[in-house]
Amino acid sequence: QLLERGAKVYAAARRPESVDLPGAVPLRLDVTDEESIRAAARTASDTTLLVNNAGISTATSLLTGDLGAVRLEM
């Protein structure tokens, strides 16, 4: 709907060539890599709205789980 209304839409992915959304601007982003995040932020500096629909589940307990797994999930 955003594209239909004329919005500029970035579609972030670790492999931007996998983005199959006509009209969207593919954007390389690996949320586990700080430099990738910085580069994406520079590229998409005109962003005014973020819709985050990606996720991962490690099935790790937030209170007792491995900190690395918790960070990956967040």
Residue pairs with C-beta under 8 A, 6 or more apart in sequence:
2 9
2 51
3 9
3 21
3 22
3 23
3 24
7 49
8 25
8 46
9 21
9 23
9 24
9 25
10 24
10 25
10 26
10 27
10 43
10 44
10 47
11 19
11 21
11 24
11 25
11 26
11 27
12 27
12 28
12 29
12 40
12 54
13 19
13 26
13 27
13 28
13 29
14 28
14 29
14 30
15 28
16 26
16 27
16 28
17 26
19 26
25 44
27 40
27 43
27 44
28 36
28 39
28 40
29 36
29 37
29 40
30 36
30 37
31 37
31 54
32 72
55 73
56 72
56 73
57 73
58 65
58 69
58 70
58 72
58 73
60 66
60 69
60 70
60 73
62 70
